[in-house]
Amino acid sequence: KEEKKNCDEAYDIVIPDSYMGAAVTTIENYAFDGCRGVKSIVIPPSIHTIKPGAFQGIKTNIIQLSPQNRHFRIEGDCLIENGAERLIHGDETSRIPCGVKIIGEWAFAQCYYLVSIRLPDGVLTIEDDAFYDCTRLNDINIPDSVRRICSGAFYECNRLENITLPDSIVEIGSMAFRIAPTSSLRALPRKLEYLGSLAFNYDNWEEIVIPSTVKKIEDSGFFHDNFVKLKISDSHPYYELKNNCLIEKQTGRLIGEGSGTEIVIPDGVTTIGKSAFCYHSELQSIVMPRSVKVIEEGAFTDTYISNIEYGGTRDEWELLTENVPALLNAKVNCLSLSDIKNEEIFEFKKREEQDPYLKLRCTYIVSLKKGIVCPPQITIPSKYKGKKVKGIGPGAFKNCVSVESIDIPDGIEYIDFEAFSGCINLSSISIPQSVREIGYAFEGCQNLTSIFYAGTKDEWEEIKKYTNSRTLKVGRAWKEGSGKFVVYCKDKKIPKFLA
């Protein structure tokens, strides 16, 4: 402490090769940081380790090596570790010589007068914070030999706009280019395997294409509000993109998402990773499936979400979010997928008079109860208060865009007009042998591909099928306006055009 206190005085420093009988072998981190007035520092032969930042703020030309020191050399105003060929310290006068393989941690950090520098071919790694806070640096080349750019390597290099990253790079660490404008960058290196959190500013990127080589993306690998969309191959071995949510395939962990005011988290996501939605100030509503079991700390930091649709029960929601204060003020609709069979969530009505259209007198489903979120899978109940449910009423599930499959139990006799109209994601429906009449029920079900009928082909053809004018013949046929489905009967399958 006493030595650092007088470091601004103009005198020479000779590091001893021993102290109290023990060899001096190491110069610790930031040992001479702030020693602006020192004229020279002599390193003895006993020194074999110099830690990052040891000469922070020191001009390289005042560092002198004892001729007997074989561990280091000074070349081109660069202090270099022999053997490893690591550049330990440099400044604005440095000319990096050929043979250097590593630009060491803090090698040029806070070198405020460094404007331009050339990296020779053969450099493999740029270590943590190597050029941190070089605020005037605006010109640097990254040769094709470089494979790793580590955390914070160019952090706060706020004039570094024009830079090209070669496809040889396999690792870009956290905050490697954070606060650096890098306006010339538009794509990630094609051989990239690892991307750290907040690695870039993405202000000028129209889209981010994730190479198929990427094995690991850290939380906040992308920053939500600064780009338009993510893009990834369907055959990517490690990640998938659903509803603009980036998900680890093996774990089902959601690590990030695109910008927007609404997010539908895909079913199958098990964990919402830390920082997945943090600082996403525009996000207003979320649809969250019951498959989510863990919300990691910080996942929703500084968000202002007002509406949440959750696929589980209220108890499950409270358990899931007990340590997520950011979601406490949101309005939440809870619906357990296991509860969907419960008659309590449906509105029922008893038709007292015979209907002139379907000519049935029975109890039927009107709709889901108000406030109930339509889940992806629906199983229609067969009874209500002990009485058999025989019908699905007009528009009962109209515009339930989240429903994907519907199971209708035995005992249902009719499916009424527009019962499933506008269910754009409905892909399959199971119809029992008991159904006798089907109205114009599937308009707008463009993704409907499969109707599973429990009876035979002949029994299917006996079902009365009404047009949009509520007649058997005049108007658009019952099947028009829907997807290119196939009816799978017990004995045969029928294509749409014959159904």
Residue pairs with C-beta under 8 A, 6 or more apart in sequence:
4 34
4 35
7 32
7 34
7 35
7 36
7 37
7 38
8 34
8 35
8 36
8 37
9 37
10 37
10 38
10 39
11 37
11 38
11 39
12 38
12 39
12 40
12 41
12 42
13 32
13 35
13 38
13 40
13 41
13 42
14 41
14 42
14 44
15 24
15 27
15 41
15 42
15 43
15 44
15 47
16 24
16 44
17 23
17 24
17 44
17 45
17 46
17 47
18 24
18 46
23 46
24 44
24 46
24 47
25 46
25 47
25 48
25 49
26 47
26 48
26 49
26 50
26 51
27 43
27 47
27 49
27 50
27 51
27 54
28 51
28 54
29 51
29 52
29 53
29 54
30 53
30 54
30 56
31 51
31 54
31 55
32 38
32 41
32 54
32 55
32 56
32 57
32 58
33 53
33 55
33 56
33 57
34 56
34 57
35 57
35 58
36 57
38 58
38 62
39 62
40 62
40 63
40 64
41 55
41 58
41 62
41 63
41 64
42 64
42 65
42 66
43 50
43 63
43 64
43 65
43 66
43 69
43 72
44 66
44 68
44 69
45 66
45 68
45 69
45 70
47 69
47 71
47 72
48 71
50 72
50 79
50 81
50 88
50 89
52 88
52 104
52 105
52 106
52 107
52 127
52 128
52 129
53 105
53 106
53 109
54 88
54 89
55 63
55 79
55 88
55 89
56 106
56 109
56 110
57 110
58 89
59 91
59 93
60 74
60 77
60 78
60 79
60 89
60 90
60 91
60 93
60 94
61 77
61 93
63 74
63 79
63 89
64 74
65 72
65 73
65 74
70 82
71 81
71 82
71 83
72 79
72 80
72 81
72 82
72 88
73 79
73 80
73 82
74 80
75 97
76 94
76 95
76 96
76 97
77 90
77 91
77 93
77 94
77 95
78 87
78 89
78 90
78 94
78 95
78 96
78 97
78 100
79 87
79 88
79 89
79 90
80 86
80 87
80 88
80 97
80 100
81 87
81 88
81 104
84 101
84 102
85 99
85 100
85 101
85 102
86 100
86 101
86 102
86 103
86 104
86 127
87 96
87 100
87 102
87 103
87 104
87 107
88 104
88 107
89 104
89 107
90 96
90 107
90 108
90 111
91 108
91 111
91 113
91 114
92 111
92 113
92 114
92 115
94 108
94 117
95 118
96 103
96 117
96 118
96 119
96 120
96 123
97 120
98 120
98 121
98 122
99 120
99 122
100 120
100 122
100 123
101 122
101 123
101 124
101 125
102 123
102 124
102 125
102 126
102 127
103 119
103 123
103 125
103 126
103 127
103 130
103 131
104 127
104 130
105 127
105 128
105 129
105 130
105 150
106 128
106 129
106 130
106 132
107 127
107 130
107 131
108 114
108 117
108 130
108 131
108 134
109 129
109 130
109 131
109 132
109 133
109 134
110 132
110 133
110 134
111 131
111 134
111 137
112 133
112 134
112 135
112 136
113 136
114 131
114 134
114 136
114 137
115 136
115 137
115 138
115 139
116 137
116 138
116 139
116 140
117 137
117 139
117 140
118 140
118 141
119 126
119 140
119 141
119 142
119 143
119 146
120 143
121 143
121 144
121 145
122 143
122 145
123 143
123 145
123 146
124 145
124 146
124 147
124 148
125 146
125 147
125 148
125 149
125 150
126 146
126 148
126 149
126 150
126 153
127 150
127 153
128 150
128 151
128 152
128 153
128 173
129 151
129 152
129 153
129 155
130 150
130 153
130 154
131 137
131 140
131 153
131 154
131 157
132 152
132 153
132 154
132 155
132 156
132 157
133 155
133 156
133 157
134 154
134 157
135 156
135 157
135 158
135 159
136 159
137 154
137 157
137 159
137 160
138 159
138 160
138 161
138 162
139 162
140 160
140 163
141 164
142 149
142 163
142 164
142 165
142 166
142 169
143 166
144 166
144 168
145 168
146 166
146 168
146 169
147 168
147 169
147 170
147 171
148 169
148 170
148 171
148 173
149 165
149 169
149 171
149 172
149 173
149 176
150 171
150 173
150 176
151 173
151 174
151 175
151 176
151 196
152 173
152 174
152 175
152 176
152 178
153 173
153 176
153 177
154 160
154 176
154 177
154 180
155 175
155 176
155 177
155 178
155 179
155 180
156 178
156 179
156 180
157 177
157 179
157 180
158 179
158 180
158 181
159 181
160 177
160 180
160 181
160 182
161 181
161 182
161 183
161 184
162 183
162 184
163 177
163 182
163 184
163 185
164 184
164 185
165 172
165 185
165 188
165 189
166 189
167 189
167 190
167 191
168 189
168 191
169 189
169 191
169 192
170 189
170 191
170 192
170 193
170 194
170 213
171 192
171 193
171 194
172 188
172 189
172 192
172 194
172 195
172 196
172 199
173 194
173 196
173 199
174 196
174 197
174 198
174 199
174 218
175 196
175 197
175 198
175 199
176 196
176 199
176 200
177 185
177 199
177 200
177 201
178 198
178 199
178 200
178 201
179 201
180 200
180 201
181 201
181 203
182 200
182 201
183 203
183 204
185 200
185 204
185 205
186 204
186 205
186 206
187 209
188 195
188 208
188 209
188 210
188 211
188 214
189 211
190 211
190 213
191 211
191 213
192 211
192 213
192 214
193 213
193 214
193 215
193 216
194 214
194 215
194 216
194 217
195 214
195 216
195 217
195 218
195 221
196 218
196 221
197 218
197 219
197 220
197 221
197 275
198 220
198 221
198 223
199 221
201 223
201 226
202 208
202 222
202 223
202 226
202 227
203 226
205 226
205 227
205 228
206 227
206 228
207 227
207 228
207 229
207 230
207 231
208 222
208 227
208 229
208 230
208 231
209 231
209 232
210 217
210 230
210 231
210 232
210 236
210 239
210 246
212 233
212 235
212 236
212 237
214 236
214 238
214 239
215 238
216 238
217 239
217 246
217 255
217 256
218 255
219 255
219 256
219 273
219 274
219 275
219 276
220 256
220 275
220 278
221 255
221 256
222 230
222 246
222 256
223 279
224 256
224 257
224 258
224 259
224 277
224 279
224 280
225 259
225 279
225 280
225 281
225 282
226 259
227 258
227 259
228 258
228 259
229 244
229 258
230 241
230 244
230 246
230 256
230 258
231 241
232 239
232 240
232 241
232 246
234 240
236 249
237 249
238 248
238 249
238 250
239 246
239 247
239 248
239 249
240 246
240 247
240 249
241 247
242 266
243 263
243 264
243 265
243 266
244 257
244 258
244 260
244 263
245 254
245 256
245 257
245 258
245 263
245 265
245 266
245 269
246 254
246 255
246 256
246 257
247 253
247 254
247 255
247 266
247 268
247 269
248 255
251 270
251 271
252 268
252 269
252 270
252 271
252 291
253 269
253 270
253 271
253 272
253 273
254 265
254 269
254 271
254 272
254 273
254 276
255 273
255 276
256 273
256 275
256 276
257 263
257 276
257 277
257 280
259 280
259 282
260 282
260 283
261 282
261 283
261 284
261 285
262 283
262 284
262 285
262 286
262 287
263 277
263 283
263 285
263 286
263 287
264 286
264 287
264 402
265 272
265 286
265 287
265 288
265 289
265 292
266 289
267 289
267 291
267 311
267 376
268 289
268 291
269 289
269 291
269 292
270 291
270 292
270 293
270 294
271 292
271 293
271 294
271 295
271 296
272 292
272 294
272 295
272 296
272 299
273 296
273 299
274 296
274 297
274 298
274 299
275 298
275 299
275 301
276 296
276 299
277 283
277 299
277 300
277 303
278 298
278 299
278 300
278 301
278 302
278 303
279 301
279 302
279 303
280 303
281 302
281 303
281 304
283 303
283 304
283 305
284 304
284 305
284 306
284 307
285 305
285 306
285 307
285 308
285 309
286 305
286 307
286 308
286 309
287 308
287 309
287 373
287 402
288 308
288 309
288 310
288 311
289 311
289 376
290 310
290 311
290 312
290 316
290 336
290 337
291 311
292 320
293 320
294 320
295 320
295 321
295 323
295 324
297 323
299 324
300 324
300 326
300 327
301 326
302 326
303 326
305 326
305 327
305 330
306 329
306 330
306 331
307 330
307 331
307 333
308 327
308 330
308 331
308 332
308 333
309 332
309 333
309 335
309 373
310 316
310 317
310 332
310 333
310 334
310 335
310 373
311 335
311 336
311 337
311 373
311 375
311 376
312 320
312 334
312 335
312 336
312 337
313 334
313 336
313 339
314 334
316 334
316 336
317 332
317 334
321 327
321 328
333 371
333 372
333 373
334 373
335 345
335 372
335 373
335 375
337 375
337 376
337 377
339 345
340 375
340 377
340 378
340 379
341 379
341 381
342 381
343 381
343 383
343 384
343 385
344 369
345 368
345 369
345 372
346 365
346 366
346 367
346 368
346 369
346 381
346 384
347 365
347 366
347 367
347 368
347 369
348 363
348 364
348 365
348 366
348 384
348 389
349 363
349 364
349 366
349 393
350 362
350 363
350 364
351 360
351 361
351 362
351 363
351 364
351 391
352 361
353 361
354 360
354 361
355 361
357 416
357 417
357 439
357 466
357 470
358 391
358 414
358 416
358 437
358 439
360 390
360 391
360 413
360 414
360 437
362 388
362 389
362 390
362 391
362 413
363 384
363 387
363 388
363 389
363 390
363 391
364 389
364 390
364 391
364 392
364 393
364 414
364 416
365 380
365 389
365 391
365 392
365 393
365 396
366 393
366 396
367 393
367 395
367 396
367 397
368 374
368 397
368 400
373 402
374 397
374 400
374 401
374 402
374 403
375 402
375 403
376 402
376 403
376 404
376 405
376 425
377 403
377 404
377 405
377 406
377 407
378 397
378 403
378 405
378 406
378 407
379 406
379 407
379 409
380 389
380 392
380 406
380 407
380 408
380 409
380 412
381 389
381 409
382 388
382 389
382 409
382 410
382 411
382 412
383 389
388 411
389 411
389 412
390 411
390 412
390 413
390 414
391 412
391 413
391 414
391 415
391 416
392 408
392 412
392 414
392 415
392 416
392 419
392 441
393 416
393 419
394 416
394 417
394 418
394 419
394 439
395 416
395 417
395 418
395 419
395 421
396 416
396 419
396 420
397 403
397 406
397 419
397 420
397 423
398 418
398 419
398 420
398 421
398 422
398 423
399 421
399 422
399 423
400 420
400 422
400 423
401 422
401 423
401 424
401 425
402 425
403 420
403 423
403 425
403 426
404 425
404 426
404 427
404 428
405 426
405 427
405 428
405 429
405 430
406 420
406 426
406 428
406 429
406 430
407 429
407 430
408 415
408 429
408 430
408 431
408 432
408 435
409 432
410 432
410 433
410 434
410 454
411 432
411 434
412 432
412 434
412 435
413 434
413 435
413 436
413 437
414 435
414 436
414 437
414 438
414 439
415 431
415 435
415 437
415 438
415 439
415 441
416 439
416 441
417 439
417 440
417 441
417 466
417 468
417 470
418 439
418 440
418 441
418 443
419 439
419 441
420 426
420 429
420 441
420 442
420 445
421 441
421 442
421 443
421 444
421 445
422 443
422 444
422 445
423 442
423 444
423 445
424 444
424 445
424 446
424 447
425 447
426 442
426 445
426 447
426 448
427 447
427 448
427 449
427 450
427 483
428 448
428 449
428 450
428 451
428 452
429 448
429 450
429 451
429 452
430 452
430 454
431 438
431 451
431 452
431 453
431 454
432 454
433 453
433 454
433 455
433 459
435 463
436 463
436 464
437 463
437 464
437 465
437 466
438 463
438 464
438 465
438 466
438 478
439 466
439 470
439 478
440 466
440 467
440 468
440 470
440 475
440 476
440 478
441 478
442 448
442 478
442 479
442 481
442 482
443 468
443 480
443 481
443 482
444 481
444 482
445 481
445 482
445 483
446 482
446 483
447 483
448 482
448 483
448 485
449 483
449 484
449 485
449 486
450 485
450 486
450 488
451 485
451 486
451 487
451 488
451 499
452 488
453 459
453 460
453 487
453 488
453 489
453 490
454 490
455 489
455 490
456 489
456 490
456 491
456 492
457 489
457 491
457 492
457 494
459 489
460 487
460 489
460 494
460 499
464 472
465 472
465 477
465 478
465 479
466 472
466 478
467 473
467 474
467 475
467 476
467 477
467 478
468 475
468 476
468 480
469 475
469 476
479 485
479 496
479 499
482 496
484 496
485 496
485 499
486 493
486 494
486 495
486 496
487 493
487 494
487 495
487 496
487 499
